Amino acid sequence: MSYICRRFSAQTFDADPGDSGWWQQQFIGLLSQGSETIEVLGGPQGSGWFWGSPKCCAEVRGADGSWDGGRGPGLRCQVTLLFAQFQLTVPVSVVFAKGALPGAQQRRLPFADTQEEESLLNRKNQADAALLPLQEDSLGALTVYVIPETSPLLPQGVGVYVGKHRSAVMRCPQGPGDVLAAVSARVQQIVQAMSFTTDSITAALSDRVPMDQLGTDTRRPFKSSLGYEITFSLLNPDPKSHDVHWDIEAAVSGYVQPFLDKLGSVANFSVDSQILYYAVLGVSPRFDKASSSFILSALSLPHVINPVEARLGSSATSLYPVLNFLLYVPERIHSPLYIQDKDGAAVGTNAFHSPRWGGIMVYNVDHPAPDKALLPLRVDVDMVRVMEVFLAQLRLLFGISQVPLPEEFLLESPGNKGLTDWELDRLLWTRTVENIATVSTTLTSLAQLLDKIGNIVIKDDVASEVYHAVASAQTAMLELASGHLGSAFQASKEAVISSERAFFDPSLLHLLYFPDDQKFAIYIPLFLPMAVPILLSLVKILREAKQSKKEPTKTD
Amino acid sequence: PPLPVAKPVPMAAALPGPRWLPAAAALLWACCGSAATDGIQDQAEQFFRSGHTNNWAVLVCTSRFWFNYRHVANTLSVYRSVKRLGIPDSHIVLMLADDMACNPRNPKPATVFSHKNMELNVYGDDVEVDYRSYEVTVENFLRVLTGRIPPSTPRSKRLLSDDRSNILIYMTGHGGNGFLKFQDSEEITNVELADAFEQMWQKRRYNELLFIIDTCQGASMYERFYSPNIMALASSQVGEDSLSHQPDLGIGVHLMDRYTFYVLEFLEEIHPASQTNMNDLFQVCPRSLCVSTPGHRTDLFQRDPQNVLITDFFGSVRKVEITTETVALDPNLVGLETRVPNDEMATEPLKYAEQLPVAQIIHQKPKQKDWHPPGGFILGLWALIIMVFFKTYGIKHMKYIF
């Protein structure tokens, strides 16, 4: 099987002929291009360490330039190469409001596509909703509206307003000189915030980047997977004192389900919930006299999770990664319980999360005066407060983190959905790139394996899955280059499914390793004793035949 | 309920090395410029030092039969330590022949002891064996490692690790130069093992891997590894035998192997918060105690063993971060944005189709089975018998039969 190495070039959307690449975000993918023999170099620079088999090597480039870790001993081999360059294009349309640009500048605009749209916009919230029908709402496409500097639409001190959907409103920067250049710089900043940056793409390809270049953010979110299972657990260690009720069904359908529906194109989600009684934390909290409350310090938090995890039963149901969200109602004798961070300050949310696992929140119950207490105390959990924290943790665990933005940017809150459209786009960009990279790794290593072990039988459905994976990945690359994010993501998801199915097919197990000395050791004692009389009789037959030829034939 | 332990765990009393060493390491790390200026960020950096977020363990005992009691005891002791230090059963794949506890030759049924005088029962009552008895084969072991498992396998029998998992692999049994014997019927060679680890690396199924083997000539098994991030320990060098520790006269067999016995003693002093590093594990069981020379291999490992904590592999210390932000939710919008719940399902009563008309079955006459002429094997057998009969007795006797 061999795959043709292809290079895709995106359609360049030149706004300014003298400055090509202005609208085009281009990132060099992490597989080298052109050559058929490739070398994998990883590890710290200059160490010459090899990832992968010493027999096969592939050259890895950094995201912004070549990055060569040095060469060392190792055989080159023919490894077929799938993908050359990643080209990601974001379709951005910039709409200039009337009067935003001075007249001279306006004539310089290369694309004279003036559409007169009359809409009265008073406040920014209305603006977002009102502008929504004006723009094309496809995944990945962005619209930036440039308004005059003196417009009252945005409050003072705010230069850019980023809405819930895929639009942003910015003030036209005032000043002498080239206003268009300033506008373009600002627009590029906005587009980077709303779609992707070099860092986020590098993080998506974190498999190939050496460990010390990564930040902590990359280790927190879950890897791209086809489905996730979310479990909400209520831990009640003291049922004698607290009779805890939580309306989890309503909370899930009201707060969590809209969020998951919005992420529905990304993966399948299944949500379940449980209540655990007599489940204690593994750590006993200290009593703090100053605040007359119990404290869990940050150092003891890592040991909280393990004793509980055995009881969660989260691993019995499905093969997808599991996110656990625990709500812990402390015992009466340990109430109230607060979590302290490293500096000793109490944490506002009273919650913490563990990367790639889930989150825990401690819910303190108000106890009335002891003489009025009637045990067990009925507790109705305030699900809004709880879900605010859990949704924030869910966002973090999916990698939807806050983007660092300059001061004058104003972000619209996502509301009950928990996720803005452009945050979803960010997730989809990184996930698509990650999926395509995974597909190329999987198929390359599968090809290496099959080349190395000549006598593995490749079934027809494995072969068809491989072809399907290659075709889908190529489609995804094309769609990425042309800016169709939705179809690119779907194609990349299909490619991942096919490639994983092909790679992990149970029939591809190589068990047979016959070193030569073992072959001698096994077969010679078997066949040599048998072979001796056979050979001797063959020799005898040949000798007799020769003798009978030599003798003159007898004739009667 | 806590498992019975032979001796109490001394907490933090066995911190080897000078006290300033961890602080100096932390200082050095902070100076290395991880761009951590914020206090909380610094803490997060320290927590993330090893780069893993979960732990897995694959514990394999490759022998069966009563006289290999010590291998089962070895594996179960490591299993107990690993569970005590925090790895849950769902993250442990335990492969045992499991024929000790209920063996007819066991004078104390349902127990497996690891210390003489029957001090410590490592079998306990919450052992979860994932692959037992004849399921412990080379094929299953390789399937677990590489992930090429038939889709009907339950979750407890799978190794669902990802690229941020640290995996501990412990193998014990009878081995030789370059191979390990599985249940007296097959072998796994060091080349196959190295290829399996390479397959794991290609799919990023591990972050770091610790491979411990306690067999004769164990060092030959890790000679052929070529994938990064693997650290290996073995109980004996090539050409040496690993010896067993001591027999118990009541049970009649040797209870543990020396190397694992001293490793276990070392692990009993580790608790989940301890800072002991790998260099101390390398010093366990010197030649005077073990008779064989334990070996280790760290050239494939990227970090310095000095910085690798024992709990990075044997325990499961979770990294945590404080949640500082919340999402603003408006409870008033909930009614508007939820979908209409579908209650069509509650209204229609369910009807079942008639599957088995009982009346027909009861009064049914037995159906006449179609007669088929005998074919294949039966035919051949009868032909053979008849031929032999007539060859022996001759055809003229046929008239006496009919």
Interface residues (C-beta under 8 A of the other chain):
Chain A: G42 G43 W49 F50 W51 G52 S53 P54 D207 M211 G215 T216 R219 R220 K223 S253 G254 Y255 Q257 P258 A298 L301 P302 H303 V304 I305 N306 E309 A310 S314 S315 A316 T317 S318 L319 P321 I339 D341 K342 D343 V347 G348 T349 A351 F352 H353 S354 P355 R356 W357 G359 M361 V384 M387 E388 V389 L391 A392 Q393 R395 L396 Q402 S413 P414 G415 N416 K417 G418 T441 T442 S445 Q448 L449 F503 F504 D505 P506 L508 L509 H510 L511 Y513 P515
Chain B: A35 G39 I40 Q41 Q43 A44 E45 F47 F48 G51 T53 N54 G86 I87 P88 D89 S90 V138 E139 L142 R143 T146 G147 R148 I149 P150 P151 R155 S156 R158 L160 D162 D163 R164 T189 V191 E192 D195 E198 Q199 W201 Q202 K203 R204 Y226 P228 P272 A273 Q302 S316 V317 R318 K319 V320 E321 I322 T323 T324 E325 T326 V327 A328 L329 D330 P331 L333 V334 E337 T338 P341
